[in-house]
Amino acid sequence: MFASLPSLPRSLVAGTALFLLPVGCTSTQGARVDDARLTQEGSAARKPRWGLVIHGGAGVISRENLSPEREAEVRAALQQALAAGHGVLAQGGTSLDAVSAAIRVLEDSPHFNAGKGAVFNHDGVNELDAAIMDGRTRSAGAVAGLRHVKNPIDLARRVMEQSPHVMMMGEGAEAFAKAQGVELVDPKYFYTEERWQGLQRALEKERATPAPGTTPSTLRPGHDPVTGDHKFGTVGAVALDQAGNLAAGTSTGGMTNKRYGRVGDSPIIGAGTYADPRCAVSATGHGEFFIRYTVARDICARVEYQELPLPEAANLVVNDVLVKAGGEGGVIAMDRDGNVAMPFNSSGMYRGYVGEDGQPHVAIFKEPEASR
């Protein structure tokens, strides 16, 4: 159906320059084709004027534990998010509006660790974080430790646009949300049985295996002792609008069984979220490493100061710097020319893109799936 594309070295898999052109496969049936396109380079493709890239989290996502039905639902949600963002951009809307629209869809889906599908902390509570950044002005807004805000990305944007601050947290952030008329919900809204059972398994594992001289918090974050999977289900989006402006946003429920008000990289500007006039990045992964290595800003700094192509900069940080440090995860990134990078150093990352043609393309694994 399609001309073959050159294979890339494994170190560059899923991190090549991508150009937003029609591929034509938007269903589970065509998933392996989209995965191939998202892990290989289309050297003859035309650069778009504008587009949108999204992710729904990275980690050890095994084909054996992802049923065809679940995979189809995840891909459909990713496509819905792409359609929401594309609809904004196609009408001449801003990259900020497109990022917000796409992330709201993912926050409302129980299949991702954000909003409705957020994981539970050690005390059985959902705590939500989010950030958004305008590449044109470098204005930013972030929130952390939310328990009642339906769409944290909306509150992050209110912080950016309606306050003199960059970050708010906890009860103060929710008081601001109430003053701003942002929708609040009963904490029961965030409950899903899958996430609750994930916490119960983590607690059982914690009780059974804490090593002498350690605390339960030293157990591998995000690890499910039953399936063997561990996922960092943060969601995010980056967009380039028709005016040439970039924006980035990220939203998350954090890590299953987190304690002590732990906050990861998602709401930290420069770590999990960053945008400037040249480059925009949203990250997903083991947040402590992304904070220590200021991953999002590092990628854009290499584009700015070293004048590296975006794919090279993103690959270097994710597949070299982070790997050497022991950090797992990935990023989505876009530059002002419409080049896209989606590198990750885990076995999978929910991801997708759409260009001005409106054709959504989504993928999960590094390599194309075998035929089912």
Number of C-alpha atoms within 10 A of each C-alpha: 5 7 6 10 13 10 12 14 8 11 15 21 22 29 33 23 24 25 24 27 21 15 14 14 17 18 17 20 12 18 24 21 24 24 23 21 21 31 28 24 20 19 11 7 12 12 16 18 16 26 32 34 33 33 32 30 27 30 25 20 22 16 15 8 12 12 11 14 9 12 17 16 15 24 22 16 21 29 25 16 31 32 22 20 33 32 17 20 27 18 10 12 16 23 31 26 18 31 33 30 22 30 33 24 21 31 29 18 20 20 22 26 28 36 36 23 25 31 33 27 21 19 11 16 18 27 28 31 32 35 34 38 31 24 25 15 13 13 17 27 29 32 30 30 23 25 23 23 23 24 27 34 32 24 31 31 26 21 25 21 14 13 13 9 13 22 20 22 17 17 14 13 21 22 13 18 22 14 9 13 10 18 14 16 13 10 15 12 14 26 19 16 10 13 21 18 13 20 24 18 17 23 15 12 17 19 10 9 10 14 11 6 5 9 10 16 14 10 16 12 18 24 22 18 15 10 11 11 14 20 25 29 28 31 32 37 39 37 40 32 27 19 13 19 24 35 36 36 38 36 39 34 35 32 29 28 25 23 13 9 12 13 22 24 30 35 30 27 25 24 25 31 34 36 33 24 18 19 31 32 36 36 36 32 30 23 25 15 19 27 18 11 18 20 30 30 21 20 27 29 17 18 20 16 8 10 11 15 16 28 24 18 20 34 26 20 23 28 23 14 14 21 16 10 11 10 20 24 28 33 32 28 33 32 26 21 16 26 22 28 28 31 30 32 27 21 17 23 31 22 27 26 32 26 26 19 14 20 19 27 30 31 30 28 25 22 19 18 17 8 8 6
